[in-house]
Amino acid sequence: MLRAFWKSHLLLALGLVFVFGNSRLGADEGVTPQQTEQMVAKAIDFLRTKGQQENGAFSPQTGSAVTSLVTTGLLRQGRTPDDPMVAKALKYIEGFVQPDGGIYAKDSKQINYETSIGVMCLAEANKDGRYDKTLKNADRFLKGVQWSEEQEKEKEDPYYGGAGYANDKRPDLSNTSFMIDALRAAGNDANSEAIQKALIFVSRCQNLESEHNTTPFAAKDPDGGFYYTPAAGGQSQAGTTADGALRSYGSMTYAGLKSMIFAGVGKDDKRVKAATKWLAKNYKLSENPGMGDAGLYYYYQTFAKALDALGEDTFKDADGTEHNWRQELLATLKARQQPDGSWINENARWLEGDPNLDTGYALLAISYAQPKK
């Protein structure tokens, strides 16, 4: 057993050396469509045989959140709402729909987060209109938990436009990013009032002083990256500098870039340029830049969704190297997949010790990294 353990870790290490040492990985050198299909099939088999409970749930201790996230990944990988595995999960999620329109456990302290993930899932499953009413009600609910004038917050307030885990929680970029994704999934366009309000908050999470960000943090370390929140005194999960600047880090910078794109901010905007410049200096798949291995699979999913939204198949780093980011991400995930088909982060921070969650993130990342047909 010990020999098998070391053998599996040696193979993983060799795979990662190949992936990260080959910065110009081309389509003909990387993961083939057939290998991607095999990777996805192994992951789905893990979820079917080891991940899903009899009632359809994945990791029910998280309420509906992980079930919604995993099911979104399954749907984006071609499974239909009538697939037995997906149908059981959808029925489980439906049990969390509340009279106020939210999708969350009754005792949840994460009602915005759960609802946002639930909306994205049900929107993917709504090809026949079965969830039209549910999505309309959830859309109204999400707009109601966003910090704005209704919560007596004016535009000058650092809370304004953002969303936290719940309607009484401090807003942060992660939850606001999920809310923007959900609003788009529910049919809102970039010019919708709620998304434009969210853009105000997102812009204040960037280390960039401009007419969009006059918070005390903006000029302290103006590197163009993003941090967790400017609200309630400000916080970065990557910590602070000696002079109190909030450090930028990878997952939030991709979340910020994605959110700005979804809010209609163009590539020539100073905010997008600054964000892509930071990402070019910190292009990595071996870790979540600024955070090491913390939140790694969240990072992969956000990395893929942001670069897919950017609309380019290659990304040039600060050294001028053109990266085929789709192939490099697929190769990274292939190297990290466990023999049973799952993914798991040895750093359990933010619940990433749960293979259901990490496998759901990986399936989503693969769905955005797969070349467009």
ZALUM-853611 format. One line per 10 residues: number of its first residue (from 1); their letters; for each residue x, y, z of N, C-alpha, C. Coordinates in steps of 0.001 Angstrom, whole numbers. Example, Ala and Ser with C-alpha at 12.3 -4.5 7.8 and 13.67 -1.06 7.14 Angstrom:
1> as> 13190:-5690:7800:12300:-4500:7800:13200:-3300:7800 | 12850:-2250:7080:13670:-1060:7140:12900:30:7870
END
This chain:
1> mlrafwkshl> 834:-1203:0:0:0:0:873:1259:0 | 1965:1228:827:2873:2367:891:3549:2570:-456 | 3917:1450:-1108:4556:1542:-2416:3613:2174:-3433 | 2335:1798:-3383:1350:2364:-4307:1176:3857:-4062 | 1206:4259:-2780:1065:5675:-2431:2192:6488:-3067 | 3435:6018:-2853:4561:6774:-3394:4591:6744:-4918 | 4150:5626:-5494:4109:5539:-6952:3139:6554:-7524 | 1938:6682:-6905:937:7623:-7402:1432:9058:-7275 | 2134:9368:-6155:2645:10724:-5970:3810:11017:-6909 | 4612:9996:-7226:5695:10202:-8179:5138:10495:-9556
11> llalglvfvf> 4117:9745:-9956:3500:9981:-11260:2891:11378:-11325 | 2257:11802:-10244:1689:13143:-10207:2794:14181:-10355 | 3877:14012:-9631:4982:14976:-9694:5569:15057:-11097 | 5768:13884:-11722:6310:13876:-13078:5371:14567:-14053 | 4059:14321:-13856:3068:14966:-14726:3098:16471:-14565 | 3243:16944:-13336:3248:18378:-13101:4520:19018:-13632 | 5642:18299:-13537:6876:18822:-14116:6700:19020:-15614 | 6054:18058:-16273:5824:18181:-17712:4937:19379:-18017 | 3847:19490:-17262:2887:20560:-17527:3514:21926:-17327 | 4163:22125:-16186:4635:23451:-15854:5969:23768:-16524
21> gnsrlgadeg> 6683:22756:-16963:7917:23001:-17674:7692:23306:-19131 | 6511:22984:-19648:6216:23172:-21069:5304:24376:-21220 | 5873:25571:-21198:5071:26787:-21183:4445:27098:-22532 | 4896:26436:-23594:4312:26679:-24902:3572:25442:-25390 | 2865:24844:-24480:2130:23623:-24792:1172:23872:-25939 | 1296:23146:-27011:433:23323:-28173:-674:22304:-28209 | -1661:22547:-29083:-2817:21657:-29170:-2398:20249:-29562 | -1334:20131:-30379:-900:18813:-30825:-37:18121:-29769 | 368:18836:-28713:1219:18253:-27682:456:17981:-26397 | -741:18528:-26300:-1457:18499:-25045:-2456:17363:-24941
31> vtpqqteqmv> -3546:17639:-24260:-4573:16644:-23987:-5518:16566:-25182 | -5696:15376:-25710:-6572:15193:-26871:-8031:15227:-26437 | -8958:15469:-27364:-10387:15400:-27014:-10773:14055:-26404 | -10180:12991:-26901:-10479:11657:-26368:-10008:11534:-24916 | -8826:12086:-24625:-8316:12052:-23255:-9174:12913:-22328 | -9652:14029:-22846:-10545:14874:-22051:-11835:14129:-21746 | -12380:13451:-22741:-13599:12669:-22528:-13375:11586:-21474 | -12220:10945:-21520:-11904:9911:-20529:-11780:10516:-19132 | -11158:11680:-19057:-11001:12363:-17777:-12376:12694:-17184 | -13256:13218:-18018:-14609:13575:-17574:-15397:12324:-17184
41> akaidflrtk> -15275:11284:-17981:-16012:10047:-17693:-15595:9457:-16361 | -14295:9464:-16073:-13810:8958:-14778:-14355:9799:-13624 | -14402:11114:-13830:-14909:12002:-12788:-16389:11743:-12530 | -17158:11593:-13590:-18591:11360:-13438:-18843:10005:-12777 | -18026:9021:-13123:-18186:7711:-12496:-17891:7790:-10998 | -16886:8563:-10618:-16608:8767:-9192:-17813:9399:-8495 | -18357:10442:-9098:-19489:11138:-8484:-20705:10223:-8374 | -20909:9384:-9374:-22066:8482:-9377:-21914:7381:-8336 | -20721:6820:-8231:-20533:5649:-7366:-20104:5985:-5945 | -19415:7103:-5755:-18872:7432:-4439:-19329:8791:-3902
51> gqqengafsp> -19774:9664:-4787:-20074:11023:-4352:-21527:11275:-4005 | -22427:10695:-4783:-23846:11021:-4616:-24522:10119:-3602 | -25336:10719:-2738:-26109:9953:-1779:-27442:9525:-2396 | -28132:8644:-1705:-29367:8073:-2250:-30420:9146:-2516 | -30420:10205:-1717:-31407:11272:-1919:-31015:12272:-2994 | -29905:12017:-3682:-29457:12882:-4772:-28419:13901:-4393 | -28130:14029:-3099:-27230:15074:-2626:-25762:14720:-2822 | -24970:15769:-2981:-23520:15689:-2888:-23121:16562:-1697 | -22470:15984:-715:-22020:16722:474:-23152:17555:1079 | -24202:16902:1578:-25379:17627:2074:-25102:18517:3277
61> qtgsavtslv> -23962:18355:3933:-23630:19237:5053:-23492:20688:4595 | -23376:20907:3295:-23285:22268:2744:-24636:22769:2259 | -25714:22113:2670:-27029:22487:2156:-27145:22081:695 | -27563:23001:-138:-27703:22703:-1567:-26477:23102:-2370 | -25486:23757:-1736:-24413:24415:-2486:-23581:23454:-3331 | -22987:22436:-2706:-22116:21532:-3469:-22937:20719:-4470 | -24138:20340:-4099:-24996:19609:-5040:-25272:20457:-6280 | -25564:21729:-6085:-25813:22620:-7221:-24570:22787:-8073 | -23421:22956:-7423:-22186:23159:-8169:-21821:21921:-8979 | -21880:20761:-8350:-21561:19514:-9054:-22533:19277:-10205
71> ttgllrqgrt> -23814:19506:-9958:-24820:19253:-10988:-24642:20204:-12169 | -24239:21434:-11902:-23929:22358:-12998:-22796:21790:-13847 | -21780:21251:-13183:-20684:20636:-13927:-21140:19459:-14763 | -22008:18631:-14222:-22531:17484:-14970:-23325:17941:-16192 | -24160:18957:-16002:-24964:19463:-17112:-24076:20089:-18187 | -23047:20800:-17777:-22152:21427:-18752:-21270:20391:-19454 | -21229:19171:-18932:-20495:18094:-19592:-21434:17191:-20390 | -22613:17655:-20692:-23498:16944:-21617:-24555:16066:-21005 | -24553:15916:-19668:-25627:15150:-19045:-26914:15972:-19110 | -28036:15325:-19303:-29309:16026:-19430:-30067:16014:-18102
81> pddpmvakal> -31066:16891:-17964:-31855:16890:-16724:-32579:15579:-16467 | -32779:14781:-17515:-33478:13510:-17354:-32547:12343:-17066 | -31244:12579:-17106:-30289:11559:-16696:-30583:11200:-15240 | -30660:9921:-14890:-31049:9548:-13524:-30220:10222:-12433 | -28929:10315:-12657:-28044:10935:-11669:-28377:12419:-11490 | -28571:13108:-12613:-28880:14539:-12576:-30289:14770:-12046 | -31231:13943:-12469:-32624:14102:-12030:-32734:14003:-10513 | -32012:13060:-9913:-32027:12920:-8449:-31462:14171:-7779 | -30387:14709:-8348:-29770:15901:-7777:-30700:17105:-7900 | -31346:17242:-9059:-32257:18370:-9257:-33440:18303:-8289
91> kyiegfvqpd> -33951:17107:-8074:-35062:16953:-7123:-34618:17379:-5725 | -33395:17020:-5367:-32857:17414:-4063:-32764:18941:-3976 | -32243:19577:-5012:-32101:21041:-5020:-33468:21714:-4943 | -34447:21173:-5641:-35799:21747:-5627:-36362:21823:-4208 | -35937:20915:-3350:-36405:20914:-1977:-35908:22096:-1158 | -34964:22867:-1703:-34413:24024:-1006:-35023:25344:-1483 | -35926:25285:-2438:-36567:26513:-2926:-37489:27056:-1826 | -37266:28303:-1448:-37991:28913:-327:-39094:29859:-816 | -40077:30151:29:-41166:31054:-370:-40695:32440:-804 | -39532:32894:-291:-39037:34221:-678:-38289:34206:-2009
101> ggiyakdskq> -38198:33027:-2644:-37526:32915:-3934:-36110:32401:-3856 | -35519:32450:-2671:-34164:31949:-2522:-34097:30435:-2609 | -32895:29928:-2792:-32650:28483:-2872:-31602:28162:-1816 | -32054:27802:-617:-31114:27618:482:-31765:26813:1600 | -30924:26258:2455:-31418:25557:3633:-32016:26565:4610 | -33062:26165:5315:-33781:27102:6186:-32902:27720:7259 | -31908:26980:7730:-31028:27503:8772:-29707:28021:8209 | -29653:28224:6902:-28399:28605:6252:-27981:30028:6603 | -26680:30205:6731:-26110:31537:6896:-25418:31971:5602 | -25721:31233:4520:-25093:31508:3228:-26164:31588:2135
111> inyetsigvm> -27213:32336:2404:-28377:32290:1519:-28101:32873:142 | -27242:33890:51:-26902:34437:-1259:-26038:33448:-2040 | -25034:32907:-1363:-24129:31948:-2011:-24888:30730:-2517 | -25696:30122:-1668:-26454:28937:-2084:-27396:29261:-3237 | -28072:30409:-3144:-29021:30770:-4199:-28304:31037:-5512 | -27185:31712:-5466:-26441:32005:-6699:-26011:30724:-7398 | -25457:29781:-6632:-25036:28514:-7220:-26260:27748:-7742 | -27354:27791:-6981:-28580:27114:-7399:-29144:27672:-8682 | -29118:28993:-8834:-29622:29620:-10059:-28813:29169:-11269 | -27489:29147:-11141:-26652:28712:-12263:-26970:27273:-12659
121> claeankdgr> -27228:26432:-11652:-27557:25040:-11923:-28901:24914:-12630 | -29927:25526:-12065:-31265:25391:-12636:-31359:26055:-14015 | -30583:27106:-14236:-30558:27721:-15568:-29974:26762:-16601 | -28946:26003:-16211:-28376:25006:-17127:-29380:23903:-17436 | -30263:23616:-16469:-31239:22535:-16629:-32555:23009:-17230 | -32634:24282:-17599:-33918:24889:-17954:-34174:24959:-19458 | -33632:24032:-20214:-33798:24089:-21667:-35260:23995:-22089 | -36089:23343:-21283:-37505:23185:-21628:-38405:24132:-20834 | -37809:25064:-20110:-38593:26056:-19385:-39167:25582:-18064 | -38745:24424:-17598:-39328:23856:-16376:-39053:24703:-15131
131> ydktlknadr> -37988:25521:-15206:-37627:26315:-14035:-37836:27814:-14253 | -38617:28184:-15227:-38824:29610:-15517:-39282:30383:-14277 | -40310:29895:-13609:-40857:30604:-12456:-39863:30629:-11306 | -39214:29506:-11065:-38230:29429:-9982:-37091:30419:-10205 | -36622:30510:-11431:-35522:31413:-11747:-35952:32871:-11636 | -37164:33169:-12046:-37664:34539:-11935:-37728:34963:-10467 | -38219:34081:-9615:-38314:34388:-8183:-36926:34495:-7545 | -36009:33622:-7958:-34648:33661:-7414:-33921:34931:-7857 | -34172:35365:-9076:-33590:36605:-9582:-34029:37783:-8705 | -35295:37825:-8379:-35813:38888:-7512:-35182:38799:-6117
141> flkgvqwsee> -35024:37593:-5624:-34419:37392:-4299:-32987:37922:-4280 | -32193:37576:-5278:-30797:38004:-5305:-30688:39522:-5367 | -31527:40150:-6130:-31495:41615:-6206:-31870:42229:-4862 | -32663:41503:-4095:-33065:41992:-2778:-31997:41874:-1714 | -31025:40963:-1899:-29966:40814:-890:-28714:41604:-1254 | -28708:42222:-2428:-27578:43055:-2830:-27590:44352:-2019 | -26427:44759:-1544:-26341:45996:-779:-26563:47197:-1700 | -27607:47980:-1412:-27925:49156:-2223:-28789:50110:-1412 | -29483:50983:-2094:-30303:51974:-1404:-31357:51330:-506 | -31851:50169:-909:-32868:49496:-104:-32335:49092:1263
151> qekekedpyy> -31040:48894:1359:-30411:48581:2644:-29757:49835:3250 | -30187:50998:2755:-29695:52292:3234:-28190:52440:3024 | -27732:51958:1868:-26342:52144:1477:-26298:53001:205 | -25596:54104:258:-25460:54980:-894:-24215:54603:-1694 | -24081:55162:-2897:-22998:54773:-3801:-21611:54989:-3207 | -21491:55936:-2298:-20182:56217:-1704:-19768:55154:-689 | -20699:54366:-229:-20415:53372:805:-19675:52177:196 | -18590:51681:824:-17850:50537:260:-18664:49252:190 | -19804:49183:892:-20684:48018:768:-21480:48035:-537 | -21670:49208:-1098:-22651:49412:-2165:-22402:48503:-3378
161> ggagyandkr> -23471:47840:-3811:-23423:47000:-5008:-22950:45586:-4769 | -22346:45347:-3608:-21795:44027:-3348:-22792:43076:-2715 | -22362:41843:-2562:-23158:40814:-1895:-22227:39967:-1049 | -22725:39573:110:-21984:38684:985:-22621:37310:1001 | -22277:36512:1984:-22881:35187:2075:-24380:35275:2327 | -24802:36324:3030:-26224:36519:3315:-26519:38014:3258 | -27805:38362:3401:-28193:39757:3233:-27715:40655:4364 | -27268:40087:5476:-26759:40894:6578:-25250:40733:6754 | -24609:40122:5776:-23177:39876:5866:-22407:40884:5016 | -21201:41195:5463:-20317:42083:4722:-20105:41566:3297
171> pdlsntsfmi> -20186:42421:2284:-19999:41954:902:-18545:41617:605 | -18347:40716:-324:-17005:40343:-761:-17035:40039:-2248 | -15871:40025:-2860:-15790:39852:-4306:-16200:38456:-4741 | -15896:37434:-3951:-16256:36072:-4331:-17764:35919:-4451 | -18492:36316:-3404:-19950:36200:-3448:-20562:37125:-4481 | -19998:38313:-4652:-20514:39226:-5667:-20301:38669:-7064 | -19158:38031:-7268:-18887:37396:-8559:-19884:36282:-8849 | -20169:35443:-7854:-21171:34387:-8035:-22551:34997:-8308 | -22868:36096:-7630:-24158:36738:-7854:-24268:37260:-9289 | -23203:37870:-9794:-23213:38355:-11175:-23414:37193:-12144
181> dalraagnda> -22713:36079:-11911:-22891:34889:-12747:-24353:34444:-12737 | -24953:34443:-11550:-26339:33993:-11413:-27308:34951:-12096 | -27083:36249:-11943:-27948:37229:-12593:-27906:37080:-14109 | -26718:36835:-14636:-26602:36594:-16082:-27332:35316:-16477 | -27160:34274:-15689:-27824:33002:-15985:-29336:33150:-15956 | -29826:34067:-15108:-31270:34285:-14992:-31817:35204:-16071 | -30938:35718:-16943:-31403:36496:-18087:-31078:37969:-18074 | -30377:38460:-17058:-29999:39872:-17016:-28824:40135:-17951 | -28866:41260:-18671:-27726:41590:-19517:-26767:42507:-18765 | -25680:42866:-19432:-24631:43653:-18783:-25139:44993:-18278
191> nseaiqkali> -26163:45541:-18924:-26655:46863:-18560:-27731:46840:-17483 | -28048:45678:-16955:-29076:45623:-15923:-28626:46426:-14705 | -29591:46978:-13999:-29286:47828:-12856:-28481:47082:-11799 | -28866:45838:-11518:-28183:45073:-10477:-26733:44783:-10849 | -26480:44435:-12091:-25106:44134:-12507:-24261:45396:-12526 | -24835:46511:-12928:-24077:47761:-12915:-23787:48222:-11486 | -24701:47979:-10572:-24420:48267:-9169:-23279:47376:-8661 | -23325:46108:-9056:-22269:45179:-8643:-20914:45611:-9185 | -20901:46179:-10384:-19646:46632:-10981:-18989:47714:-10119 | -19797:48550:-9480:-19246:49582:-8596:-18453:48927:-7467
201> fvsrcqnles> -19029:47884:-6874:-18321:47180:-5798:-17083:46464:-6329 | -17226:45764:-7455:-16102:45023:-8029:-14923:45960:-8287 | -15195:47131:-8845:-14121:48077:-9157:-13386:48531:-7908 | -14081:48558:-6776:-13458:48968:-5522:-12639:47856:-4878 | -12684:46683:-5459:-11873:45563:-4971:-10549:45468:-5718 | -10255:46432:-6561:-9037:46398:-7380:-7986:47344:-6818 | -6765:46907:-6845:-5649:47767:-6456:-5309:48706:-7612 | -6192:49668:-7810:-6035:50615:-8909:-6828:51872:-8567 | -6137:52963:-8373:-6808:54221:-8078:-7334:54822:-9375 | -8610:55163:-9388:-9240:55741:-10578:-10544:56390:-10151
211> ehnttpfaak> -11270:56941:-11126:-12576:57501:-10809:-13543:56434:-10334 | -13207:55161:-10589:-14048:54045:-10161:-13678:53543:-8772 | -12539:53970:-8266:-12065:53469:-6974:-11262:54542:-6256 | -11896:55153:-5268:-11215:56164:-4457:-11116:55707:-2999 | -11203:54391:-2780:-11077:53864:-1423:-9645:54088:-915 | -9437:54032:379:-8086:54255:924:-7065:53224:460 | -7535:52071:-4:-6602:51006:-388:-6079:51155:-1819 | -6793:51906:-2653:-6539:51892:-4089:-5118:52289:-4472 | -4553:53273:-3765:-3241:53798:-4149:-2077:53202:-3364 | -2359:52351:-2384:-1286:51841:-1530:-380:50845:-2244
221> dpdggfyytp> -960:50029:-3103:-179:49043:-3861:-856:48855:-5215 | -780:49860:-6077:-1582:49886:-7320:-1059:48941:-8404 | -1122:47635:-8122:-587:46660:-9074:-1639:46137:-10049 | -2902:46545:-9881:-3958:46144:-10813:-4677:44869:-10465 | -4169:44136:-9464:-4839:42905:-9046:-6028:43191:-8145 | -6689:42120:-7714:-7893:42249:-6898:-7718:41531:-5565 | -8480:42025:-4578:-8496:41423:-3249:-9940:41139:-2846 | -10148:40665:-1631:-11433:40114:-1206:-12526:41160:-1006 | -12237:42217:-262:-13275:43224:-14:-12673:44522:505 | -13261:45668:104:-12877:46948:690:-13788:47328:1857
231> aaggqsqagt> -14807:46524:2122:-15826:46852:3124:-15383:46471:4533 | -15993:47116:5510:-15762:46815:6932:-14278:46844:7282 | -13569:47818:6760:-12148:47949:7053:-11235:47281:6054 | -11822:46506:5117:-11042:45869:4065:-10397:44564:4499 | -10288:43643:3548:-9634:42368:3833:-9118:41736:2542 | -7951:41158:2623:-7434:40295:1574:-7064:38964:2203 | -7495:37869:1587:-7112:36553:2094:-5613:36324:1945 | -4959:37153:1119:-3506:37051:951:-2748:37926:1937 | -3478:38631:2815:-2836:39444:3831:-2587:40874:3380 | -1798:41586:4176:-1520:42989:3912:-24:43240:3849
241> tadgalrsyg> 332:44371:3233:1722:44797:3209:2022:45574:4488 | 3270:45957:4653:3678:46667:5865:2941:47996:6034 | 2564:48629:4912:1870:49907:5003:356:49767:4925 | -144:48516:5055:-1586:48311:5120:-2289:48096:3806 | -1540:47932:2723:-2173:47632:1437:-2736:46217:1455 | -3847:46008:762:-4458:44687:660:-3844:43960:-527 | -3204:42842:-269:-2472:42133:-1321:-3426:41522:-2356 | -3045:41657:-3615:-3787:41022:-4702:-3472:39538:-4732 | -4431:38748:-5233:-4158:37322:-5420:-4952:36775:-6600 | -4550:35572:-7036:-4995:35046:-8312:-6480:34841:-8460
251> smtyaglksm> -7094:34083:-7545:-8500:33738:-7725:-9377:34979:-7739 | -9085:35968:-6882:-9900:37180:-6881:-9626:38051:-8092 | -8419:38016:-8621:-8150:38823:-9812:-8867:38253:-11030 | -8892:36927:-11154:-9686:36340:-12244:-11174:36584:-12010 | -11629:36526:-10758:-13035:36805:-10457:-13381:38248:-10809 | -12470:39169:-10500:-12697:40569:-10833:-12727:40808:-12327 | -11762:40206:-13046:-11729:40348:-14506:-13009:39805:-15126 | -13404:38604:-14726:-14620:37985:-15264:-15840:38858:-15003 | -15937:39368:-13784:-17096:40174:-13418:-17162:41464:-14230 | -16016:42084:-14468:-16001:43309:-15277:-16424:43020:-16711
261> ifagvgkddk> -15942:41916:-17264:-16335:41549:-18629:-17835:41315:-18701 | -18372:40583:-17720:-19809:40300:-17707:-20643:41565:-17496 | -20016:42599:-16923:-20712:43868:-16731:-20500:44822:-17910 | -19897:44319:-18977:-19757:45100:-20201:-18521:45959:-20296 | -17564:45791:-19388:-16334:46576:-19445:-15434:46015:-20542 | -14976:46872:-21443:-14210:46427:-22598:-12737:46201:-22317 | -12059:45550:-23257:-10646:45221:-23099:-9757:46448:-23027 | -10212:47581:-23595:-9396:48784:-23599:-9578:49621:-22331 | -10484:49225:-21465:-10701:49945:-20214:-9484:49780:-19313 | -9138:50836:-18596:-7936:50801:-17738:-8020:49712:-16681
271> rvkaatkwla> -9232:49395:-16218:-9394:48360:-15198:-9046:46979:-15748 | -9533:46685:-16949:-9239:45399:-17580:-7765:45310:-17931 | -7198:46378:-18460:-5773:46379:-18805:-4909:46128:-17573 | -5249:46787:-16472:-4456:46613:-15241:-4579:45198:-14698 | -5801:44639:-14769:-6007:43277:-14281:-5233:42266:-15121 | -5301:42393:-16440:-4593:41443:-17307:-3078:41599:-17167 | -2619:42803:-16880:-1180:43005:-16656:-735:42269:-15404 | -1550:42353:-14319:-1208:41628:-13097:-1204:40126:-13356 | -2211:39648:-14077:-2299:38216:-14367:-1140:37756:-15243 | -687:38617:-16164:454:38267:-17007:1720:38093:-16164
281> knyklsenpg> 1859:38899:-15127:3022:38785:-14240:2919:37572:-13322 | 1704:37074:-13161:1469:36001:-12184:772:34800:-12823 | 1078:34549:-14104:462:33418:-14788:1028:32115:-14222 | 177:31350:-13555:599:30083:-12949:-568:29114:-12919 | -249:27835:-13046:-1219:26774:-12809:-751:25828:-11707 | 453:26053:-11211:963:25227:-10118:379:25644:-8779 | -179:26851:-8706:-741:27349:-7461:-1709:28480:-7754 | -2419:28899:-6719:-3263:30081:-6756:-2364:31251:-6382 | -1934:32072:-7334:-924:33095:-7051:-1278:33958:-5847 | -348:34039:-4933:-548:34796:-3713:-1133:33980:-2582
291> mgdaglyyyy> -1646:32772:-2909:-2310:31932:-1912:-1738:30526:-1831 | -748:30206:-2647:-220:28845:-2656:-1270:27858:-3119 | -1446:26770:-2367:-2425:25766:-2772:-3798:25984:-2139 | -3988:27074:-1415:-5291:27367:-819:-6275:27797:-1904 | -7443:27173:-1922:-8462:27522:-2913:-8063:27186:-4341 | -7269:26128:-4524:-6693:25834:-5837:-7751:25486:-6880 | -8738:24672:-6524:-9728:24251:-7534:-10763:25342:-7800 | -11055:26149:-6795:-11827:27371:-7029:-11075:28232:-8039 | -9766:28340:-7855:-8913:29119:-8754:-8985:28581:-10178 | -8875:27269:-10357:-8913:26709:-11703:-10234:27028:-12408
301> qtfakaldal> -11331:26892:-11670:-12637:27164:-12263:-12766:28631:-12651 | -12291:29537:-11793:-12398:30970:-12057:-11437:31390:-13163 | -10232:30832:-13149:-9243:31049:-14221:-9864:30727:-15575 | -10488:29557:-15680:-11037:29108:-16966:-12216:29967:-17402 | -13104:30282:-16479:-14285:31062:-16847:-13900:32474:-17263 | -12918:33056:-16588:-12488:34415:-16915:-11799:34475:-18278 | -10864:33566:-18523:-10150:33604:-19792:-11059:33211:-20955 | -12016:32336:-20708:-12998:32025:-21735:-13841:33266:-22051 | -14224:34012:-21011:-14996:35242:-21212:-14169:36301:-21935 | -12851:36296:-21709:-11970:37245:-22393:-11957:36999:-23894
311> gedtfkdadg> -12234:35750:-24281:-12422:35431:-25698:-11165:35156:-26486 | -10080:34803:-25797:-8831:34518:-26498:-8308:33151:-26080 | -7820:32399:-27065:-7336:31044:-26790:-5919:31020:-26242 | -5209:32129:-26377:-3865:32213:-25824:-3776:33420:-24898 | -2850:33331:-23960:-2647:34419:-23002:-1154:34659:-22896 | -738:35908:-23140:688:36235:-23125:1109:36670:-21728 | 2139:36009:-21201:2615:36382:-19877:3579:37557:-19964 | 4088:38000:-18820:4919:39197:-18775:6253:39015:-19490 | 6674:37773:-19682:7912:37497:-20415:7699:37403:-21919 | 6449:37540:-22348:6144:37484:-23774:5801:36099:-24273
321> tehnwrqell> 5727:35109:-23391:5388:33749:-23802:3888:33618:-24008 | 3504:33095:-25153:2099:32852:-25451:1698:31489:-24882 | 723:31493:-24008:263:30257:-23393:-1049:29799:-24010 | -1079:28565:-24432:-2350:27946:-24805:-3012:27532:-23492 | -3706:28486:-22892:-4192:28278:-21522:-5178:27124:-21429 | -5948:26894:-22496:-6915:25788:-22462:-6178:24457:-22329 | -5180:24255:-23187:-4431:23001:-23153:-3640:22864:-21855 | -3062:23955:-21396:-2265:23876:-20182:-3133:23549:-18970 | -4322:24106:-18917:-5218:23789:-17805:-5697:22342:-17884 | -6073:21881:-19062:-6508:20491:-19206:-5388:19531:-18806
331> atlkarqqpd> -4146:19852:-19219:-3013:18995:-18861:-2774:19003:-17345 | -2943:20165:-16721:-2789:20270:-15278:-3821:19411:-14554 | -5059:19520:-14978:-6124:18745:-14339:-5948:17251:-14583 | -5498:16890:-15762:-5243:15478:-16063:-4163:14922:-15130 | -3123:15711:-14906:-2030:15268:-14030:-2470:15165:-12579 | -3412:15990:-12162:-3847:16023:-10770:-5013:15077:-10467 | -5621:14483:-11481:-6770:13613:-11222:-6338:12355:-10474 | -7120:12005:-9471:-6831:10826:-8665:-7206:9553:-9424 | -6636:8407:-9039:-6961:7149:-9725:-8451:6821:-9729 | -9198:7271:-8707:-10629:6961:-8670:-11470:7945:-9485
341> gswinenarw> -10803:8910:-10144:-11502:9863:-11000:-11787:11199:-10348 | -11535:11329:-9063:-11830:12566:-8345:-10641:13515:-8398 | -10873:14710:-7889:-9802:15650:-7571:-9953:16022:-6109 | -8834:16258:-5445:-8904:16689:-4049:-7675:17521:-3723 | -7891:18560:-2944:-6821:19445:-2528:-6348:19019:-1142 | -5048:18783:-992:-4516:18425:319:-4654:19578:1309 | -4776:20792:805:-5071:21947:1649:-6592:22074:1725 | -7145:21770:2878:-8605:21687:3030:-9277:23036:3262 | -8541:24126:3185:-9143:25440:3409:-10284:25685:2419 | -11319:26350:2872:-12514:26639:2075:-13160:25355:1536
351> legdpnldtg> -13141:24319:2361:-13815:23043:2101:-13194:22243:966 | -11991:22607:513:-11408:21883:-619:-10787:20548:-227 | -11015:20106:1011:-10707:18726:1357:-11818:17784:954 | -12888:18319:367:-14044:17549:-77:-13884:17208:-1566 | -13711:15933:-1916:-13524:15590:-3325:-14743:15880:-4192 | -15951:15894:-3597:-17120:16270:-4387:-17004:17713:-4874 | -16645:18607:-3972:-16507:20016:-4333:-15406:20207:-5365 | -14237:19626:-5112:-13112:19810:-6028:-13401:19199:-7393 | -14084:18068:-7414:-14421:17427:-8688:-15449:18258:-9444 | -16379:18862:-8711:-17319:19779:-9350:-16612:20974:-9954
361> yallaisyaq> -15694:21590:-9204:-14909:22701:-9733:-14142:22272:-10983 | -13536:21077:-10934:-12736:20605:-12062:-13597:20405:-13304 | -14788:19827:-13143:-15676:19640:-14295:-16071:20983:-14900 | -16320:21976:-14051:-16638:23305:-14565:-15440:23894:-15301 | -14257:23769:-14710:-13055:24289:-15350:-12850:23648:-16721 | -13020:22340:-16792:-12868:21630:-18071:-13882:22140:-19087 | -15117:22398:-18636:-16154:22831:-19575:-15797:24177:-20220 | -15139:25064:-19470:-14749:26354:-20037:-13440:26260:-20813 | -12619:25267:-20480:-11322:25123:-21154:-11424:24353:-22464 | -12468:23562:-22622:-12598:22806:-23858:-12706:23735:-25047
371> pkk> -11942:23478:-26108:-11979:24352:-27287:-13398:24492:-27835 | -13716:25694:-28270:-15034:25947:-28832:-15182:25296:-30202 | -16346:24690:-30417:-16578:24007:-31699:-17135:24990:-32715
END
